[in-house]
């Protein structure tokens, strides 16, 4: 296959996973639980990981929905001799897409060497820390263009989570769609260009 493709669901999760793993290590926090095959712990993607196949700390991303957005380009008004002579759209050629995941952060305040037994109430804090690290990684990966929705604790109930706590929330990432391009509209030559936003010219400096 060849061509230009959108940021894939898996590629986005891989970027955030690498950031999360690094942040946990830098903060001296427990690493995500290694996989059964011996590979290092990482964020998992897909419903096959919903069942409890390993121990916390674990983070799971479930692809949920997407929304394509055609960029609303600002109007460029061209002036000559103080009079408007042309209206074009500024050349923002890339459309965007929101990709939404359900994120499950499974935290537990314990280690196999913990003595005496840890306070299970602190499991909530352990899960929240994982969620906060995911939000920090999303900020770094998507340059601030992301959003997180309301969440819930222990989706599926006690039968699913036997130890620790799970924080589940929606996370939407704003990504470019390089295969949806708009025609370039160049401003008229030998003229000044003024951006018009919402039908009004920009305020002068200090105005």
C-alpha positions in Angstrom: 0.0 0.0 0.0 1.2 3.5 -0.7 -0.1 7.1 -0.2 -0.8 9.4 2.7 -2.8 8.0 5.5 -4.4 9.4 8.7 -2.9 8.9 12.1 -3.9 5.4 13.0 -5.6 4.3 16.3 -2.7 2.1 17.1 0.0 4.6 16.3 -1.6 7.2 18.6 -1.7 4.8 21.4 1.9 3.7 20.8 3.0 7.4 21.1 1.1 7.9 24.3 2.3 4.6 25.7 5.9 5.5 25.2 5.4 8.8 26.9 3.5 7.2 29.8 6.2 4.6 30.4 8.9 7.3 30.4 6.9 9.6 32.8 6.3 6.7 35.2 10.0 5.9 35.3 11.1 9.5 35.7 8.7 9.9 38.7 9.9 6.7 40.3 6.4 5.1 40.1 5.8 1.4 39.4 6.1 0.4 35.8 3.2 -1.0 33.9 2.9 -4.8 34.4 5.1 -6.7 31.9 3.2 -8.9 29.4 3.0 -12.7 29.6 5.5 -13.0 26.8 8.0 -11.1 28.8 7.8 -7.9 26.9 7.9 -4.6 28.8 4.7 -3.2 30.1 2.8 -0.8 27.8 -0.7 0.5 27.1 -2.9 -2.1 25.5 -5.5 -1.4 22.9 -8.7 -3.4 22.2 -11.5 -5.2 24.1 -9.5 -8.5 24.3 -7.7 -6.9 27.2 -10.8 -6.0 29.2 -10.8 -9.2 31.1 -8.3 -9.5 34.0 -5.3 -11.2 32.3 -2.6 -9.6 34.3 -1.9 -7.5 37.4 -2.1 -3.8 37.9 -0.7 -1.2 37.1 -2.3 -1.5 33.6 -3.8 1.0 31.1 -6.2 0.0 28.4 -7.4 2.1 25.4 -10.7 1.0 23.7 -11.4 2.8 20.4 -14.9 4.2 20.6 -15.9 6.8 18.0 -14.6 9.5 15.6 -15.7 12.8 14.2 -14.3 14.3 11.0 -14.1 18.1 11.0 -13.5 20.2 7.9 -11.4 23.1 8.9 -13.2 26.4 9.0 -10.8 28.6 7.2 -10.6 32.4 8.0 -11.5 34.8 5.2 -8.6 36.7 3.7 -9.7 40.1 2.3 -7.4 41.7 -0.2 -7.1 45.5 -0.4 -5.6 47.7 -3.1 -5.6 51.5 -2.8 -7.5 51.2 0.5 -10.4 49.4 -1.1 -11.3 45.7 -0.8 -10.9 44.0 -4.1 -11.1 40.2 -3.3 -12.2 37.7 -0.7 -10.5 34.3 -0.5 -10.0 31.7 2.2 -6.6 31.4 3.8 -4.8 28.2 2.8 -5.4 25.9 5.6 -5.5 22.7 3.6 -5.8 19.9 6.2 -9.0 18.7 7.7 -9.0 17.2 11.2 -10.5 14.3 13.1 -11.4 13.6 16.7 -10.6 10.0 17.7 -12.2 9.0 21.0 -11.1 6.2 23.2 -12.4 4.8 26.4 -9.4 4.7 28.7 -9.3 2.3 31.7 -6.5 2.9 34.3 -6.2 0.0 36.7 -4.2 1.0 39.7 -3.4 -0.8 43.0 -1.5 0.4 46.1 0.5 -2.7 46.8 3.7 -4.7 46.0 4.3 -8.3 46.6 6.7 -7.3 49.4 4.3 -4.9 51.1 4.1 -5.5 54.9 1.8 -4.9 56.6 -1.1 -5.2 54.0 -1.7 -1.8 52.3 -4.7 0.3 52.8 -7.2 -0.6 49.9 -8.6 3.0 50.0 -5.3 4.1 48.5 -6.1 2.1 45.4 -8.2 5.0 44.2 -5.2 7.3 44.4 -3.1 4.7 42.5 -5.7 4.6 39.7 -5.9 8.4 39.6 -2.2 8.8 39.2 -2.3 6.6 36.1 -5.1 8.7 34.7 -3.2 11.9 35.3 -0.1 10.5 33.6 -2.2 9.6 30.6 -3.6 13.2 30.5 0.0 14.5 30.6 1.0 12.2 27.8 -2.0 13.3 25.7 -1.0 17.0 26.2 2.5 16.2 25.0 1.4 14.1 22.1 -1.3 16.3 20.7 0.1 19.7 21.5 -2.7 20.6 23.8 -5.5 19.7 21.4 -7.3 16.9 23.3 -10.2 16.6 25.7 -11.3 14.2 28.4 -14.9 13.4 29.4 -16.5 12.4 32.7 -15.5 9.0 34.0 -16.6 6.2 36.2 -14.9 4.0 38.8 -14.8 0.2 38.4 -16.9 -0.3 35.3 -18.2 -3.8 35.3 -18.4 -3.9 39.1 -16.5 -6.1 41.6 -16.7 -9.2 39.5 -14.3 -7.6 37.0 -12.0 -5.8 39.4 -10.9 -8.2 42.2 -8.0 -6.1 43.4 -7.2 -2.4 43.0 -9.5 0.1 41.3 -10.2 1.0 37.7 -10.8 4.6 36.5 -12.5 4.7 33.1 -13.0 7.9 31.1 -13.3 9.0 27.5 -10.2 10.6 25.9 -10.5 12.4 22.5 -7.4 13.2 20.4 -7.4 15.8 17.6 -5.5 14.5 14.6 -4.9 15.7 11.0 -6.5 14.0 8.0 -3.8 14.4 5.3 -5.9 12.7 2.6 -8.6 15.4 2.8 -7.1 18.5 1.3 -8.7 21.8 0.3 -7.6 23.9 -2.7 -5.0 26.5 -2.1 -6.3 30.1 -2.6 -3.4 32.5 -3.1 -3.9 36.2 -2.3 -3.9 38.7 -5.1 -0.4 39.9 -6.1 1.0 43.4 -5.2 -1.6 44.1 -2.5 -1.8 44.1 1.2 -3.6 41.2 3.0 -5.8 41.6 6.1 -7.4 38.7 8.0 -11.1 39.1 8.6 -12.5 37.0 11.5 -16.3 36.6 11.8 -16.9 39.4 9.3 -14.9 42.0 11.2 -11.4 43.3 10.6 -8.8 42.8 13.4 -8.5 45.6 15.9 -5.5 47.9 15.4 -2.6 47.5 17.9 -3.6 48.9 21.2 -7.2 49.2 20.2 
